[in-house]
Structure formats: C-alpha cells, structure tokens
Amino acid sequence: MSGYKMSNSEITAKEDKIKFSLKDVIFTTIFTIAFILQIFLMFFVQNQINIPFLFFSGWILWIISLYFAFIPFFAFKKRGGVVKGKSYINTSKVVKDGSYAIIRHPQYLSGILFSISMTLWNPVWYNIVLSIIIIILTYQWTYAEDKHLIGKFGQDYETYKSEVPRLNLILGFIKYFAKKNNK
C-alpha cells in the first residue's frame, strides 16, 4: 500500500499489540543491569585513571548525548502528527528533518554516547566491558525498531531507511550535506 498512512487510532491499536519475546526480556534485563551498574560504578567507585583529555571528551559526548536523548520529545510532537495529549511516540508520519535527517535513531545513539562518556570519565576494564554490552544491545534494538517502523509506516519508512543511516553520525552528515548541495 504505497503512500498509505495509518490513522492515529490504527497506530495506537497496532502499537498495543506489540509482543515481547523471551530474547527481548533477557536483552532488556542485561541492558538494564549493565546500565545501572555503569552509573553506580561511576558514582561509587573512585576514578582510578585520571586522563584529563578523556575526562573532557567524556563531557563533550555526554552533552551531545543529552541533545539526542531529548530532541525526539519535541521533533515527534511538532512534526510527527502526534494527537494532542498523546505520548511523543504515537506518531502518524515519519519525521525526516532535524536530527532525523542525519540518523534514524537519535535516542539509541544517545544511550550509546552516554555509556561511552561514562567510560571516558573512568576508563577501567569493567566500564569498557559494560559499554560494549550496552552498545551491542542498543545496536541490536535498532534492527527491531526498524522492523517495527516498517510495519507502521510501510514504504515511506523504507525510503527513509535507504536515505538515512541507522546510527552513523559521520555518514549521516556526509549524506545530509551531499543532499543539501544537490538541491
């Protein structure tokens, strides 16, 4: 059904039918434990390696992660066709501008950058391991998210997916500026 857009009631009904597999529950549990543990260790274990450049870089990544974490709240509400009073995730159309013109999953990227920033603040082996776990699981979730969004938006999302990278900021900026220069 090319060009067909689901109504808000169809989207809400479809989203209510999302089911989670045992794999989803296990991945979510592992992710949650790793994420909480990384935060806990950040605050309660003394920084063992003091490298100012890494510490400063961690702050820069953390600030960038905040931007990508919160921009969807506004972008979806403003440009996603969200019905007043509904959550920002209840979009009725694909948002393709702003940070979504550069990468498809800014909130997932935010989680990755946040985890890396904590590792840069305290670059010890257990933080590196926790970051790797968080990055792998987060990246894995983007595949499921793409599948869900293809089901929700169809060809419109397929086209968007072919034009905008999943999480790669560098490739996203290259494609974004190349597209702007060709206009």
Contacts in CASP RR format, 6 or more apart in sequence:
PFRMAT RR
TARGET T0000
AUTHOR 0000-0000-0000
METHOD contacts of the structure
MODEL  1
MSGYKMSNSEITAKEDKIKFSLKDVIFTTIFTIAFILQIFLMFFVQNQIN
IPFLFFSGWILWIISLYFAFIPFFAFKKRGGVVKGKSYINTSKVVKDGSY
AIIRHPQYLSGILFSISMTLWNPVWYNIVLSIIIIILTYQWTYAEDKHLI
GKFGQDYETYKSEVPRLNLILGFIKYFAKKNNK
1 154 0 8 1.000
1 155 0 8 1.000
2 155 0 8 1.000
3 155 0 8 1.000
3 156 0 8 1.000
4 154 0 8 1.000
5 92 0 8 1.000
5 93 0 8 1.000
5 153 0 8 1.000
5 156 0 8 1.000
6 14 0 8 1.000
6 92 0 8 1.000
6 152 0 8 1.000
6 153 0 8 1.000
7 92 0 8 1.000
8 81 0 8 1.000
8 83 0 8 1.000
8 86 0 8 1.000
8 90 0 8 1.000
8 92 0 8 1.000
11 90 0 8 1.000
11 91 0 8 1.000
11 92 0 8 1.000
11 152 0 8 1.000
12 86 0 8 1.000
12 90 0 8 1.000
14 152 0 8 1.000
15 89 0 8 1.000
15 90 0 8 1.000
15 152 0 8 1.000
18 148 0 8 1.000
20 28 0 8 1.000
24 144 0 8 1.000
27 137 0 8 1.000
27 140 0 8 1.000
27 141 0 8 1.000
30 133 0 8 1.000
30 137 0 8 1.000
31 133 0 8 1.000
31 134 0 8 1.000
31 137 0 8 1.000
31 138 0 8 1.000
34 130 0 8 1.000
34 133 0 8 1.000
34 134 0 8 1.000
34 137 0 8 1.000
35 115 0 8 1.000
35 130 0 8 1.000
35 134 0 8 1.000
37 130 0 8 1.000
38 115 0 8 1.000
38 118 0 8 1.000
38 119 0 8 1.000
38 127 0 8 1.000
38 130 0 8 1.000
38 131 0 8 1.000
38 134 0 8 1.000
39 118 0 8 1.000
41 122 0 8 1.000
41 126 0 8 1.000
41 127 0 8 1.000
41 130 0 8 1.000
42 118 0 8 1.000
42 121 0 8 1.000
42 122 0 8 1.000
42 127 0 8 1.000
45 122 0 8 1.000
47 121 0 8 1.000
47 122 0 8 1.000
48 122 0 8 1.000
48 124 0 8 1.000
49 122 0 8 1.000
49 123 0 8 1.000
49 124 0 8 1.000
51 123 0 8 1.000
54 120 0 8 1.000
54 121 0 8 1.000
54 123 0 8 1.000
55 120 0 8 1.000
55 121 0 8 1.000
57 120 0 8 1.000
58 116 0 8 1.000
58 117 0 8 1.000
58 118 0 8 1.000
58 120 0 8 1.000
58 121 0 8 1.000
59 117 0 8 1.000
59 121 0 8 1.000
61 113 0 8 1.000
61 114 0 8 1.000
61 116 0 8 1.000
61 117 0 8 1.000
61 120 0 8 1.000
62 113 0 8 1.000
62 114 0 8 1.000
62 117 0 8 1.000
64 113 0 8 1.000
65 109 0 8 1.000
65 110 0 8 1.000
65 111 0 8 1.000
65 112 0 8 1.000
65 113 0 8 1.000
65 114 0 8 1.000
65 117 0 8 1.000
66 110 0 8 1.000
67 99 0 8 1.000
67 110 0 8 1.000
68 99 0 8 1.000
68 106 0 8 1.000
68 107 0 8 1.000
68 109 0 8 1.000
68 110 0 8 1.000
68 111 0 8 1.000
68 113 0 8 1.000
69 106 0 8 1.000
69 107 0 8 1.000
69 110 0 8 1.000
69 111 0 8 1.000
69 114 0 8 1.000
71 98 0 8 1.000
71 99 0 8 1.000
71 106 0 8 1.000
72 88 0 8 1.000
72 106 0 8 1.000
72 107 0 8 1.000
73 88 0 8 1.000
75 95 0 8 1.000
75 97 0 8 1.000
75 98 0 8 1.000
75 99 0 8 1.000
75 100 0 8 1.000
76 82 0 8 1.000
76 88 0 8 1.000
76 89 0 8 1.000
76 91 0 8 1.000
76 95 0 8 1.000
77 88 0 8 1.000
79 93 0 8 1.000
79 95 0 8 1.000
79 97 0 8 1.000
80 91 0 8 1.000
80 92 0 8 1.000
80 93 0 8 1.000
80 94 0 8 1.000
80 95 0 8 1.000
81 91 0 8 1.000
81 92 0 8 1.000
81 93 0 8 1.000
82 88 0 8 1.000
82 90 0 8 1.000
82 91 0 8 1.000
82 92 0 8 1.000
83 90 0 8 1.000
83 92 0 8 1.000
93 153 0 8 1.000
93 156 0 8 1.000
94 149 0 8 1.000
94 153 0 8 1.000
94 156 0 8 1.000
94 157 0 8 1.000
94 160 0 8 1.000
96 160 0 8 1.000
96 164 0 8 1.000
99 106 0 8 1.000
100 106 0 8 1.000
100 164 0 8 1.000
101 164 0 8 1.000
101 176 0 8 1.000
102 164 0 8 1.000
102 165 0 8 1.000
102 169 0 8 1.000
102 172 0 8 1.000
102 173 0 8 1.000
102 175 0 8 1.000
102 176 0 8 1.000
103 109 0 8 1.000
103 164 0 8 1.000
103 165 0 8 1.000
103 166 0 8 1.000
103 167 0 8 1.000
103 168 0 8 1.000
103 169 0 8 1.000
103 172 0 8 1.000
104 142 0 8 1.000
104 146 0 8 1.000
104 160 0 8 1.000
104 161 0 8 1.000
104 164 0 8 1.000
104 165 0 8 1.000
104 166 0 8 1.000
104 167 0 8 1.000
105 142 0 8 1.000
105 145 0 8 1.000
105 166 0 8 1.000
105 167 0 8 1.000
108 138 0 8 1.000
108 139 0 8 1.000
108 141 0 8 1.000
108 142 0 8 1.000
108 145 0 8 1.000
108 167 0 8 1.000
109 167 0 8 1.000
109 169 0 8 1.000
111 134 0 8 1.000
111 138 0 8 1.000
112 134 0 8 1.000
112 135 0 8 1.000
112 138 0 8 1.000
112 139 0 8 1.000
112 167 0 8 1.000
115 130 0 8 1.000
115 131 0 8 1.000
115 134 0 8 1.000
115 135 0 8 1.000
115 138 0 8 1.000
116 131 0 8 1.000
116 135 0 8 1.000
118 127 0 8 1.000
118 131 0 8 1.000
119 127 0 8 1.000
119 128 0 8 1.000
119 130 0 8 1.000
119 131 0 8 1.000
139 167 0 8 1.000
142 166 0 8 1.000
142 167 0 8 1.000
146 157 0 8 1.000
146 161 0 8 1.000
146 166 0 8 1.000
149 157 0 8 1.000
150 157 0 8 1.000
150 158 0 8 1.000
150 161 0 8 1.000
151 157 0 8 1.000
153 160 0 8 1.000
163 175 0 8 1.000
163 179 0 8 1.000
164 172 0 8 1.000
164 175 0 8 1.000
165 171 0 8 1.000
165 172 0 8 1.000
165 175 0 8 1.000
END
